[in-house]
Amino acid sequence: MPKNQSPPPVGGWRKKIVVIVGPTASGKSNLGIFLARKFGGEIISADSRQVYRGMDIGTGKITRKEQRSVKHYLLDVANPKNPPAGGFTVSDFKKFGEKAVKDILDKNKIPFIVGGTGFYIDALVRNIDVPKIPPNKKLRAELAKQSAEQLFSRLSVLDPRRTRIIDPKNKRRLIRALEIIEAMGKVPALNTKYETLGAKYNTLWLGLKPKNLERKIKSRLETRLKQGMVKEVKSLLARGVSKKRLYDFGLEYRWVSEYLSGKISLTEMKNGLYKAIVKYSKRQMTWFKRNKEIHWLVPSEVEGINPPAGGQKEATKLIEEFI
């Protein structure tokens, strides 16, 4: 189909969506933009931190120019300073995401869900209920007295599968996971075998798994530092986002805030952050490997640079067959 051609009438594409996943730095955003433009679709960002305003460089958020080339949803919808109780949760993402999918389908366009937060994507795409548990202030106060290591150890006993993909140093998320288990009296259904989770839409799953990912992570980190990532964190602090809140955001915001506090040197920050991102990419892949429906694309080194989106040819063929 020619570039930017409008999709056919409702019927052929109704309820069909494309999901593009993969570890951090794999090139998901570029591929998503290329495919959405080619097939006349719109993009729903599935990133747990890109929902926050002012967190652009550290999260790898696409530029304003790129956002104008293809309509994006679930970007800049929350205030990092004053988030909802418990932060922007998977329940929030599911609610906003379902509306975005409906809006896109109502335009006879294909929704492209693009991102690396597998927990959010499965909640939206799979036919499952996300537990809507209100905050338990008393329990939170009790759990807050414990260290992240203690909370992680407790969660590993109650829900070992969750510990394989959760940030072990993020007390807020650890407390929330324990809070949900306490309220439900059991481990949430999201942790059942992946094959038992029903499909909500007719979905084509694409995954990017580039070669030399660690080298790509290192290169991207250097680029973000040159783009002003430290300045971005300073700006967030100046706007009243607390150091504790930045620590909870993890990765770039945790390590840069530690550096700005004088707790670590610039070199320690760079090295520590690089290692933390690599570990995070492995947790992402642990989640995605559960899904046997993903068509894994392994773009070549040349593909990843020119054209900018690796996996274009194979992904295009798969989508043409899908629709």
C-alpha positions as CSV (number, residue, x, y, z in Angstrom):
1,M,0.0,0.0,0.0
2,P,1.4,3.5,-0.8
3,K,2.7,5.5,2.0
4,N,0.1,7.4,4.1
5,Q,-2.8,5.9,2.2
6,S,-6.0,5.7,4.2
7,P,-7.0,2.3,5.4
8,P,-10.0,0.4,4.0
9,P,-13.5,0.7,5.6
10,V,-14.3,-0.8,8.9
11,G,-14.6,-4.6,8.7
12,G,-11.2,-5.7,7.4
13,W,-9.1,-3.9,10.0
14,R,-11.6,-3.6,12.8
15,K,-10.2,-4.7,16.1
16,K,-6.8,-5.4,14.6
17,I,-3.8,-3.9,16.4
18,V,0.0,-4.1,16.0
19,V,2.3,-4.3,19.1
20,I,6.0,-3.5,18.8
21,V,8.1,-4.5,21.8
22,G,11.7,-5.1,22.7
23,P,14.4,-4.1,25.2
24,T,15.5,-0.5,25.8
25,A,17.6,0.9,22.9
26,S,16.4,-1.6,20.4
27,G,14.9,0.9,18.1
28,K,11.1,0.4,18.8
29,S,10.2,4.1,18.5
30,N,11.8,4.6,15.0
31,L,10.2,1.4,13.7
32,G,6.8,2.3,15.1
33,I,6.9,5.7,13.4
34,F,8.0,4.2,10.1
35,L,5.2,1.5,10.1
36,A,2.5,3.9,11.4
37,R,3.2,6.3,8.6
38,K,3.4,3.6,6.0
39,F,0.1,2.0,7.0
40,G,-1.8,5.1,8.1
41,G,-1.8,4.2,11.8
42,E,-1.4,6.0,15.1
43,I,0.8,5.2,18.0
44,I,0.1,4.5,21.7
45,S,3.3,4.8,23.7
46,A,3.6,1.9,26.2
47,D,6.3,3.4,28.5
48,S,5.8,3.8,32.2
49,R,7.8,7.0,32.4
50,Q,7.0,8.7,29.1
51,V,3.6,9.5,30.5
52,Y,5.2,12.2,32.7
53,R,5.7,15.7,31.5
54,G,9.3,17.1,31.5
55,M,10.9,13.7,31.4
56,D,12.0,13.7,27.8
57,I,15.7,13.0,27.4
58,G,16.0,10.5,30.2
59,T,13.1,8.4,28.8
60,G,14.0,8.7,25.2
61,K,10.7,10.4,24.3
62,I,10.3,11.1,20.6
63,T,10.7,14.7,19.5
64,R,7.9,17.2,18.9
65,K,8.6,17.0,15.2
66,E,8.2,13.2,15.3
67,Q,5.0,13.5,17.2
68,R,3.6,15.8,14.5
69,S,4.5,13.3,11.8
70,V,2.4,10.6,13.5
71,K,-0.2,11.1,16.2
72,H,0.9,9.7,19.6
73,Y,-1.1,8.8,22.7
74,L,-0.1,8.4,26.3
75,L,2.7,10.9,26.2
76,D,2.9,13.8,28.8
77,V,-0.4,12.9,30.5
78,A,0.8,13.0,34.1
79,N,2.6,15.5,36.4
80,P,5.8,13.9,37.9
81,K,5.5,16.3,40.9
82,N,2.0,15.4,41.9
83,P,1.2,11.9,40.6
84,P,-2.0,10.0,41.5
85,A,-1.8,7.9,44.7
86,G,0.8,5.2,44.0
87,G,2.0,7.0,40.8
88,F,0.6,6.5,37.3
89,T,-0.4,2.8,37.6
90,V,-1.1,0.0,35.3
91,S,-4.8,0.6,35.9
92,D,-4.4,4.2,34.7
93,F,-2.5,3.0,31.6
94,K,-5.2,0.4,30.8
95,K,-8.0,3.0,31.1
96,F,-6.3,5.6,28.9
97,G,-5.0,3.0,26.5
98,E,-8.4,1.4,25.9
99,K,-9.8,4.8,25.1
100,A,-6.9,5.5,22.7
101,V,-7.4,2.1,20.9
102,K,-11.1,2.9,20.5
103,D,-10.4,6.4,19.2
104,I,-7.9,5.1,16.6
105,L,-10.2,2.3,15.5
106,D,-13.1,4.7,15.2
107,K,-11.0,6.5,12.6
108,N,-10.5,3.3,10.6
109,K,-6.8,3.4,11.5
110,I,-4.5,0.8,12.9
111,P,-3.4,1.3,16.6
112,F,0.3,0.6,17.0
113,I,1.2,0.0,20.6
114,V,4.9,0.7,20.9
115,G,7.0,0.3,24.1
116,G,9.1,-1.7,26.5
117,T,6.8,-1.8,29.6
118,G,5.5,-5.3,29.1
119,F,3.4,-5.3,32.2
120,Y,1.4,-2.3,30.8
121,I,1.1,-3.8,27.3
122,D,-0.3,-7.1,28.5
123,A,-2.8,-5.4,30.8
124,L,-4.1,-3.5,27.8
125,V,-4.0,-6.1,25.1
126,R,-4.8,-9.3,27.0
127,N,-8.4,-9.9,28.2
128,I,-7.5,-9.6,31.9
129,D,-8.7,-7.5,34.9
130,V,-6.2,-5.3,36.6
131,P,-6.9,-5.2,40.4
132,K,-8.1,-1.7,41.4
133,I,-6.8,-1.6,44.9
134,P,-7.1,1.7,46.9
135,P,-4.1,2.8,48.8
136,N,-3.7,1.4,52.3
137,K,-2.0,4.2,54.2
138,K,-1.4,2.2,57.4
139,L,0.2,-0.7,55.5
140,R,2.3,1.7,53.4
141,A,3.6,3.5,56.5
142,E,4.6,0.1,58.0
143,L,6.3,-1.1,54.8
144,A,8.0,2.3,54.2
145,K,10.1,1.6,57.4
146,Q,11.7,-1.4,55.6
147,S,14.6,-1.2,53.2
148,A,14.2,-1.9,49.5
149,E,16.2,-5.1,50.0
150,Q,13.8,-6.3,52.8
151,L,10.7,-5.5,50.7
152,F,12.2,-7.3,47.7
153,S,12.9,-10.3,49.8
154,R,9.4,-10.4,51.1
155,L,7.9,-10.1,47.6
156,S,10.2,-12.9,46.4
157,V,8.5,-15.2,48.9
158,L,5.0,-14.2,48.0
159,D,5.3,-13.7,44.2
160,P,8.7,-14.8,42.9
161,R,7.6,-14.3,39.2
162,R,7.0,-10.6,39.9
163,T,10.5,-10.1,41.3
164,R,12.0,-11.2,38.0
165,I,10.7,-8.1,36.2
166,I,10.3,-5.4,39.0
167,D,13.0,-2.9,39.9
168,P,14.5,-4.2,43.1
169,K,15.4,-0.7,44.3
170,N,12.1,1.0,43.7
171,K,10.4,1.0,47.1
172,R,7.2,2.6,45.7
173,R,6.6,-0.2,43.3
174,L,7.6,-2.9,45.8
175,I,5.2,-1.5,48.4
176,R,2.4,-1.3,45.8
177,A,3.0,-5.0,44.8
178,L,2.8,-6.1,48.4
179,E,-0.2,-3.9,49.0
180,I,-2.1,-5.5,46.2
181,I,-1.3,-9.0,47.5
182,E,-2.3,-8.0,51.0
183,A,-5.7,-6.6,49.8
184,M,-6.5,-9.5,47.5
185,G,-5.3,-12.2,49.9
186,K,-3.5,-13.8,46.9
187,V,-1.1,-13.2,44.1
188,P,-2.8,-11.2,41.3
189,A,-4.0,-13.1,38.3
190,L,-1.6,-11.3,36.0
191,N,1.1,-13.7,37.2
192,T,-0.6,-16.8,35.9
193,K,0.8,-18.7,33.0
194,Y,1.0,-16.4,30.0
195,E,-0.7,-19.0,27.7
196,T,-3.9,-18.7,29.8
197,L,-4.3,-15.0,29.3
198,G,-7.0,-14.4,26.7
199,A,-6.6,-12.0,23.7
200,K,-8.7,-8.9,23.7
201,Y,-7.8,-7.8,20.1
202,N,-6.6,-9.5,16.9
203,T,-3.0,-8.7,17.5
204,L,0.2,-8.9,15.5
205,W,3.2,-9.0,17.9
206,L,6.5,-7.7,16.6
207,G,9.7,-7.7,18.7
208,L,13.1,-6.1,18.1
209,K,16.1,-8.0,19.3
210,P,19.2,-6.2,17.8
211,K,22.7,-7.6,17.9
212,N,25.2,-5.9,20.2
213,L,22.5,-4.4,22.4
214,E,24.9,-3.5,25.2
215,R,27.0,-1.4,22.8
216,K,23.8,0.4,21.6
217,I,22.8,1.1,25.2
218,K,26.3,2.6,25.9
219,S,26.2,4.8,22.8
220,R,22.7,6.0,23.5
221,L,23.6,6.9,27.1
222,E,26.5,9.0,25.9
223,T,24.2,10.7,23.4
224,R,21.6,11.5,26.1
225,L,24.2,13.0,28.4
226,K,25.4,15.2,25.5
227,Q,21.8,16.2,24.9
228,G,21.4,17.6,28.4
229,M,20.1,14.8,30.6
230,V,21.7,16.2,33.7
231,K,20.2,19.6,33.0
232,E,16.8,17.9,32.6
233,V,17.0,16.4,36.0
234,K,18.1,19.8,37.5
235,S,15.0,21.3,35.9
236,L,12.8,18.7,37.4
237,L,14.3,19.4,40.9
238,A,13.8,23.1,40.3
239,R,10.1,22.5,39.5
240,G,9.6,20.8,42.8
241,V,10.0,17.1,41.9
242,S,11.5,15.6,45.1
243,K,14.8,13.6,45.1
244,K,12.8,10.7,46.5
245,R,10.4,10.9,43.6
246,L,13.3,11.0,41.1
247,Y,14.9,8.0,42.9
248,D,11.6,6.1,42.4
249,F,11.6,6.8,38.7
250,G,14.8,4.7,38.5
251,L,17.6,4.4,36.0
252,E,18.6,7.8,34.5
253,Y,16.7,9.9,37.1
254,R,17.9,7.8,40.0
255,W,21.6,7.9,39.1
256,V,21.7,11.5,37.9
257,S,19.9,12.7,41.1
258,E,22.5,10.7,43.1
259,Y,25.3,12.5,41.2
260,L,23.7,15.9,41.7
261,S,23.4,15.2,45.4
262,G,27.2,14.6,45.5
263,K,26.8,11.0,46.6
264,I,28.7,9.7,43.6
265,S,31.1,11.0,41.0
266,L,30.4,11.6,37.3
267,T,32.3,8.5,36.4
268,E,30.5,6.4,39.0
269,M,27.2,7.8,37.7
270,K,27.9,6.9,34.1
271,N,29.3,3.4,34.9
272,G,26.6,2.6,37.4
273,L,23.8,3.8,35.1
274,Y,25.1,1.8,32.2
275,K,25.1,-1.4,34.2
276,A,21.6,-0.7,35.6
277,I,20.2,-0.2,32.1
278,V,21.8,-3.4,30.9
279,K,20.1,-5.2,33.8
280,Y,16.8,-3.6,33.0
281,S,17.0,-4.7,29.4
282,K,17.4,-8.3,30.7
283,R,14.4,-8.0,32.9
284,Q,12.4,-6.7,29.9
285,M,13.4,-9.7,27.9
286,T,12.5,-12.0,30.7
287,W,8.9,-10.7,30.5
288,F,8.7,-10.8,26.7
289,K,10.0,-14.3,26.4
290,R,6.8,-15.5,28.0
291,N,4.9,-14.5,24.9
292,K,5.4,-17.1,22.1
293,E,3.3,-15.0,19.7
294,I,6.1,-12.4,19.2
295,H,7.7,-12.4,15.8
296,W,11.3,-11.5,16.7
297,L,13.2,-9.2,14.2
298,V,17.0,-9.1,14.4
299,P,18.0,-6.0,12.4
300,S,21.5,-5.8,11.0
301,E,24.0,-3.2,12.1
302,V,23.5,-1.3,8.8
303,E,19.8,-1.4,9.2
304,G,19.9,0.1,12.6
305,I,21.7,3.2,11.2
306,N,20.5,3.7,7.7
307,P,17.5,3.5,7.4
308,P,17.0,4.6,11.0
309,A,14.5,1.9,11.8
310,G,15.8,-1.6,11.9
311,G,13.5,-4.5,10.8
312,Q,11.5,-2.4,8.3
313,K,11.4,-4.9,5.5
314,E,10.3,-8.0,7.5
315,A,7.9,-6.0,9.7
316,T,6.3,-4.5,6.6
317,K,5.8,-8.0,5.1
318,L,4.2,-9.3,8.3
319,I,1.8,-6.4,8.6
320,E,0.7,-6.7,4.9
321,E,-0.1,-10.4,5.5
322,F,-1.8,-9.5,8.8
323,I,-4.2,-6.9,7.4
